[in-house]
Amino acid sequence: MKRVVLALFFLLPLAFGQGLEAELKRAEALRRARAAEAARLTAELRDLDARTQELRKKIAALDAELSRVARRIAELGARIRALRAEIERLKTEEAKKARSFEKRKRELERLLVLLWQQRAAGYLPAIRATSFAELAAKSRWLSALGAAELDLARRVEAQARALAALRRKKAALEAELTQARAEAEKERNRLRARRRELTRLLAELKAHKKAKALKLAELERAKKQLDAEIARLKKELEAERARAQRAALGVPKALVGRLLYPVAGGRIEKRYGQDGQDFEWIRAPRPGAPVRAAGSGQVFAVLYYGNVGWTVLIQHTSTLFTQYVNLQEPRVATGDHVEQGELLGYLGGGALIPPDVLWFRVAVWKNGQFYYVNPDPYF
């Protein structure tokens, strides 16, 4: 029978405020769903931020490449303009050399005709020599003059050919540079098209990010509203439980203010009902602090649970019990009579509870069932 009672003591919750509890559970489930959705949106926003940064880097790289290509096009344009000016200068010089060559050729032709005429008519009348020596000298002079004119004409012609060849070479280089500039223009157009595409994608990402941010803000507002609603429900639930306890159980007036604080120098860190818990969370001054009986009575049970350590249950009256959880091996046994303030054991026996924390419960037995009640009125 005692084992059945103990099972009821540890497993049965309060039966008060079930409607509020259901509403609270629905609100908490909805809040968890909103939180999960907010977390998903936050992750998506981080991903969008990363993609946005990546696109911006790509656009910056394209801008740098466009600047490089623009400089290349400007450089090619300057070289083409310089070549064209050089070609025009060469054309002018070539034409000048051609005219000079034509002039020298005409003079040479005239000289040759004159020489032929003089040879045909005899040297003496042509050069009017008064002696053979004079005739020989003038003949040599005419021959040298003809040879010089012929050499000059050949040199002028050679210069004209060289200028023409240089002009053709310059023209070929101009064509090559023009082709390079056309290819650079084509590359610039391709880069501009790519940049327009990336800019469009960036605008889409920004719009998508803005929509996600708005939705996240709505979820955050909804979460805050749910937090307020949950807090209200918890407060109402605690009030309802307190009213139900007072109505159904009452507080034995003989024990009001009569229980001893079980941990000397401890403080209540979490009160009964906070976060739905049915025990008082008492923080001791140090790990392993002593735990003492809150009142005189009989040790009803001593049990061990691996996660929460040793538990001692003391019966003070036929309906009032106190429970001490997270003890090392107790100093009392089932059936022992203890006085108020007597040492029960030391804190730190549980794996899931800090070694300086005591879970303390006050329970009332009524209608065949244990009900955990607020311990505060009993201190």
C-alpha positions as CSV (number, residue, x, y, z in Angstrom):
1,M,0.0,0.0,0.0
2,K,2.8,2.4,0.9
3,R,4.4,1.8,-2.5
4,V,1.1,2.7,-4.2
5,V,0.9,5.9,-2.2
6,L,4.5,6.7,-3.1
7,A,3.8,6.2,-6.8
8,L,0.8,8.6,-6.5
9,F,3.0,11.0,-4.6
10,F,5.6,11.2,-7.4
11,L,3.5,10.8,-10.5
12,L,0.1,12.4,-10.0
13,P,0.0,16.2,-10.9
14,L,-2.4,18.7,-9.5
15,A,-5.8,18.4,-11.1
16,F,-6.6,22.1,-10.8
17,G,-6.8,24.6,-13.8
18,Q,-6.9,21.9,-16.5
19,G,-8.6,24.3,-18.9
20,L,-6.0,26.9,-18.4
21,E,-3.2,24.3,-18.6
22,A,-4.6,23.2,-22.0
23,E,-4.7,26.8,-23.2
24,L,-1.2,27.4,-21.9
25,K,0.1,24.3,-23.7
26,R,-1.5,25.4,-26.9
27,A,0.0,28.9,-26.6
28,E,3.4,27.4,-25.8
29,A,3.2,25.0,-28.7
30,L,2.3,27.9,-31.0
31,R,5.2,30.0,-29.6
32,R,7.6,27.1,-30.3
33,A,6.2,26.9,-33.8
34,R,6.7,30.6,-34.2
35,A,10.2,30.4,-32.8
36,A,11.1,27.6,-35.2
37,E,9.7,29.6,-38.1
38,A,11.7,32.6,-36.9
39,A,14.9,30.5,-36.7
40,R,14.3,29.2,-40.2
41,L,13.8,32.8,-41.5
42,T,16.9,34.0,-39.6
43,A,18.9,31.2,-41.3
44,E,17.5,32.1,-44.7
45,L,18.3,35.8,-44.1
46,R,21.9,34.8,-43.2
47,D,22.0,32.8,-46.4
48,L,20.6,35.8,-48.4
49,D,23.2,38.0,-46.7
50,A,26.0,35.6,-47.8
51,R,24.6,35.5,-51.3
52,T,24.3,39.3,-51.4
53,Q,27.9,39.7,-50.3
54,E,29.0,37.2,-52.9
55,L,27.1,39.0,-55.7
56,R,28.6,42.4,-54.5
57,K,32.1,40.9,-54.7
58,K,31.4,39.6,-58.2
59,I,30.0,43.0,-59.3
60,A,33.1,44.7,-57.8
61,A,35.3,42.3,-59.7
62,L,33.4,43.0,-62.9
63,D,33.7,46.8,-62.3
64,A,37.5,46.3,-61.9
65,E,37.6,44.2,-65.1
66,L,35.5,46.8,-66.9
67,S,37.9,49.6,-65.8
68,R,40.8,47.5,-67.0
69,V,39.1,46.9,-70.4
70,A,38.1,50.6,-70.6
71,R,41.8,51.6,-70.0
72,R,42.8,49.1,-72.7
73,I,40.3,50.5,-75.2
74,A,41.5,54.1,-74.4
75,E,45.1,53.0,-74.8
76,L,44.4,51.3,-78.1
77,G,42.4,54.3,-79.3
78,A,45.3,56.6,-78.5
79,R,47.8,54.3,-80.3
80,I,45.4,54.1,-83.3
81,R,45.1,57.9,-83.4
82,A,48.9,58.3,-83.2
83,L,49.3,55.7,-86.0
84,R,46.9,57.5,-88.2
85,A,48.7,60.8,-87.6
86,E,52.0,59.0,-88.4
87,I,50.4,57.4,-91.5
88,E,49.2,60.8,-92.7
89,R,52.6,62.3,-92.1
90,L,54.2,59.4,-94.1
91,K,51.7,59.9,-96.9
92,T,52.6,63.6,-97.1
93,E,56.3,62.8,-97.0
94,E,55.8,60.0,-99.6
95,A,54.0,62.3,-101.9
96,K,56.7,64.9,-101.4
97,K,59.3,62.3,-102.3
98,A,57.3,61.2,-105.2
99,R,57.0,64.7,-106.6
100,S,60.8,65.2,-106.1
101,F,61.4,61.9,-107.8
102,E,59.2,62.9,-110.8
103,K,61.0,66.3,-110.9
104,R,64.4,64.6,-110.9
105,K,63.3,62.1,-113.4
106,R,62.1,64.8,-115.8
107,E,65.4,66.7,-115.3
108,L,67.3,63.5,-115.9
109,E,65.3,62.8,-119.0
110,R,65.9,66.4,-120.2
111,L,69.6,66.0,-119.4
112,L,69.8,62.7,-121.3
113,V,68.1,64.1,-124.2
114,L,70.5,67.0,-124.2
115,L,73.4,64.7,-124.0
116,W,72.1,62.6,-126.8
117,Q,71.6,65.7,-128.9
118,Q,75.0,67.0,-128.1
119,R,76.6,63.6,-128.9
120,A,74.6,63.4,-132.1
121,A,75.6,66.9,-133.3
122,G,79.2,66.6,-132.0
123,Y,80.7,67.8,-128.8
124,L,82.4,70.8,-130.0
125,P,79.4,72.9,-131.1
126,A,77.4,71.8,-128.0
127,I,80.0,72.7,-125.4
128,R,81.8,75.3,-127.5
129,A,85.2,74.1,-126.6
130,T,88.1,76.1,-128.0
131,S,90.6,73.2,-127.6
132,F,90.6,69.5,-127.2
133,A,91.6,69.8,-123.6
134,E,88.6,72.0,-122.9
135,L,86.4,69.6,-124.8
136,A,87.7,66.7,-122.7
137,A,87.1,68.5,-119.4
138,K,83.6,69.6,-120.3
139,S,82.8,66.1,-121.5
140,R,83.9,64.6,-118.2
141,W,81.9,67.3,-116.4
142,L,78.7,66.4,-118.3
143,S,79.2,62.7,-117.6
144,A,79.7,63.2,-113.9
145,L,76.7,65.5,-113.8
146,G,74.6,62.9,-115.5
147,A,75.8,60.1,-113.1
148,A,75.1,62.3,-110.1
149,E,71.6,63.1,-111.3
150,L,71.0,59.4,-111.9
151,D,72.2,58.5,-108.4
152,L,70.1,61.2,-106.8
153,A,67.0,60.0,-108.7
154,R,67.7,56.5,-107.6
155,R,68.0,57.5,-104.0
156,V,64.9,59.6,-104.1
157,E,63.0,56.6,-105.6
158,A,64.4,54.3,-102.9
159,Q,63.3,56.7,-100.2
160,A,59.8,56.9,-101.7
161,R,59.7,53.0,-101.7
162,A,60.8,52.9,-98.1
163,L,58.2,55.4,-97.1
164,A,55.5,53.5,-98.9
165,A,56.6,50.2,-97.2
166,L,56.6,52.0,-93.8
167,R,53.2,53.4,-94.5
168,R,51.9,49.9,-95.4
169,K,53.4,48.5,-92.2
170,K,51.8,51.3,-90.1
171,A,48.5,50.6,-91.8
172,A,48.8,46.9,-91.0
173,L,49.5,47.8,-87.4
174,E,46.6,50.1,-87.4
175,A,44.3,47.3,-88.7
176,E,45.7,45.0,-86.0
177,L,45.1,47.6,-83.2
178,T,41.6,48.3,-84.6
179,Q,40.8,44.6,-84.4
180,A,42.2,44.5,-80.9
181,R,40.0,47.5,-79.9
182,A,37.0,45.8,-81.5
183,E,37.6,42.7,-79.5
184,A,38.1,44.8,-76.3
185,E,34.8,46.6,-77.1
186,K,33.1,43.2,-77.5
187,E,34.6,42.0,-74.1
188,R,33.4,45.2,-72.5
189,N,29.9,44.7,-73.8
190,R,29.9,41.1,-72.5
191,L,31.1,42.3,-69.1
192,R,28.4,45.0,-69.1
193,A,25.7,42.5,-69.9
194,R,27.0,40.2,-67.1
195,R,27.0,43.2,-64.7
196,R,23.4,44.0,-65.6
197,E,22.5,40.4,-64.9
198,L,24.2,40.4,-61.5
199,T,22.7,43.8,-60.6
200,R,19.3,42.4,-61.5
201,L,19.9,39.3,-59.3
202,L,21.1,41.6,-56.5
203,A,17.9,43.6,-56.7
204,E,15.9,40.4,-56.5
205,L,17.9,39.2,-53.5
206,K,17.4,42.6,-51.7
207,A,13.6,42.4,-52.4
208,H,13.5,38.8,-51.2
209,K,15.5,39.7,-48.1
210,K,13.2,42.7,-47.4
211,A,10.2,40.4,-47.6
212,K,11.8,37.8,-45.3
213,A,12.8,40.6,-42.8
214,L,9.3,41.9,-42.7
215,K,7.9,38.4,-42.1
216,L,10.5,37.9,-39.4
217,A,9.5,41.1,-37.7
218,E,5.9,40.0,-37.8
219,L,6.9,36.7,-36.2
220,E,8.9,38.5,-33.5
221,R,5.8,40.6,-32.8
222,A,3.7,37.5,-32.7
223,K,6.2,35.8,-30.3
224,K,6.1,38.8,-28.0
225,Q,2.4,38.7,-28.0
226,L,2.5,35.0,-27.3
227,D,5.0,35.6,-24.5
228,A,2.7,38.1,-22.9
229,E,-0.2,35.7,-23.3
230,I,1.8,32.8,-21.9
231,A,2.8,34.9,-18.9
232,R,-0.8,35.9,-18.4
233,L,-2.0,32.3,-18.6
234,K,0.7,31.2,-16.2
235,K,-0.3,33.9,-13.7
236,E,-3.9,32.9,-14.0
237,L,-3.1,29.3,-13.7
238,E,-1.1,29.9,-10.5
239,A,-3.9,32.0,-9.2
240,E,-6.4,29.3,-10.1
241,R,-4.3,26.6,-8.5
242,A,-4.0,28.6,-5.4
243,R,-7.7,29.2,-5.2
244,A,-8.4,25.5,-5.9
245,Q,-6.0,24.5,-3.2
246,R,-7.5,26.9,-0.7
247,A,-11.0,25.7,-1.6
248,A,-10.2,22.0,-1.8
249,L,-7.5,21.6,0.8
250,G,-7.1,24.6,3.0
251,V,-4.0,25.2,5.0
252,P,-3.9,23.6,8.5
253,K,-3.9,26.6,10.8
254,A,-2.0,24.7,13.4
255,L,1.0,24.4,11.0
256,V,0.9,27.9,9.4
257,G,4.3,29.5,10.0
258,R,5.5,26.4,11.9
259,L,7.8,24.7,9.5
260,L,11.6,25.3,9.7
261,Y,13.5,26.4,6.7
262,P,15.2,23.1,5.6
263,V,18.5,24.7,4.5
264,A,20.2,27.2,6.8
265,G,21.2,30.3,5.0
266,G,19.6,29.1,1.8
267,R,17.4,31.3,-0.5
268,I,14.5,30.5,-2.8
269,E,15.7,30.7,-6.3
270,K,12.6,29.4,-8.0
271,R,9.3,29.5,-6.2
272,Y,6.5,27.0,-6.3
273,G,4.5,27.3,-9.5
274,Q,7.2,29.1,-11.5
275,D,7.5,27.6,-14.9
276,G,4.8,25.1,-13.9
277,Q,7.0,23.4,-11.3
278,D,5.4,21.9,-8.1
279,F,8.4,22.3,-5.8
280,E,10.5,25.1,-4.3
281,W,14.0,25.4,-5.7
282,I,16.2,26.3,-2.7
283,R,19.8,27.4,-3.3
284,A,22.2,26.5,-0.4
285,P,25.2,28.7,0.5
286,R,27.5,25.9,-0.7
287,P,27.5,22.5,-2.3
288,G,26.9,19.6,0.1
289,A,25.2,21.8,2.7
290,P,23.2,20.0,5.5
291,V,19.5,19.5,5.0
292,R,17.3,19.4,8.2
293,A,13.7,18.3,8.9
294,A,11.2,21.2,8.5
295,G,9.1,19.8,11.2
296,S,8.8,16.9,13.6
297,G,7.3,13.6,12.3
298,Q,8.0,10.1,11.0
299,V,10.1,9.2,8.0
300,F,7.5,7.9,5.7
301,A,10.0,6.8,2.9
302,V,13.6,6.9,1.8
303,L,14.1,6.3,-1.9
304,Y,16.9,6.6,-4.4
305,Y,16.6,7.9,-8.0
306,G,19.8,8.0,-10.1
307,N,19.0,11.4,-11.7
308,V,17.8,13.2,-8.6
309,G,19.6,11.4,-5.8
310,W,18.2,10.3,-2.5
311,T,14.7,11.5,-1.5
312,V,13.3,11.6,2.0
313,L,9.6,11.9,2.7
314,I,8.4,12.9,6.2
315,Q,4.8,12.6,7.5
316,H,4.0,15.4,10.0
317,T,0.3,14.8,10.4
318,S,-2.2,12.5,8.9
319,T,-2.5,14.7,5.9
320,L,0.7,16.8,5.7
321,F,4.0,15.6,4.3
322,T,7.3,17.2,3.3
323,Q,9.7,15.9,0.7
324,Y,13.5,16.6,0.3
325,V,15.2,15.8,-3.1
326,N,18.9,15.7,-4.1
327,L,20.4,14.3,-0.9
328,Q,23.5,12.2,-0.6
329,E,23.0,8.9,1.4
330,P,20.5,10.0,4.1
331,R,21.2,9.9,7.8
332,V,17.7,8.6,8.6
333,A,15.7,5.5,7.6
334,T,12.1,4.7,6.9
335,G,10.1,4.6,10.2
336,D,12.5,6.8,12.1
337,H,11.0,9.6,14.2
338,V,12.7,12.9,13.6
339,E,12.5,16.2,15.4
340,Q,12.3,19.6,13.8
341,G,15.8,20.7,12.7
342,E,17.2,17.2,12.8
343,L,19.9,16.4,10.2
344,L,18.5,14.3,7.3
345,G,21.6,14.3,5.1
346,Y,23.7,16.5,2.8
347,L,23.0,18.0,-0.7
348,G,24.6,16.7,-3.9
349,G,23.3,13.2,-4.6
350,G,21.6,13.8,-7.9
351,A,23.1,13.8,-11.4
352,L,20.7,16.3,-12.9
353,I,20.4,18.7,-10.0
354,P,23.3,21.1,-8.9
355,P,25.0,20.0,-5.7
356,D,23.9,23.1,-3.9
357,V,20.2,22.9,-4.7
358,L,17.3,21.3,-2.8
359,W,14.0,20.5,-4.3
360,F,11.5,20.9,-1.4
361,R,7.9,19.9,-1.6
362,V,4.9,20.2,0.7
363,A,2.1,17.7,0.0
364,V,-1.4,17.3,1.3
365,W,-3.1,13.9,1.3
366,K,-6.8,14.1,0.5
367,N,-9.4,11.9,-1.0
368,G,-6.8,9.2,-1.6
369,Q,-4.4,11.4,-3.5
370,F,-1.4,13.6,-2.9
371,Y,-1.5,17.3,-3.9
372,Y,1.6,19.4,-4.0
373,V,0.9,22.8,-2.4
374,N,2.8,26.1,-2.0
375,P,5.2,25.7,0.9
376,D,5.5,29.4,1.6
377,P,2.5,29.7,4.0
378,Y,4.1,27.0,6.2
379,F,7.3,28.8,6.9
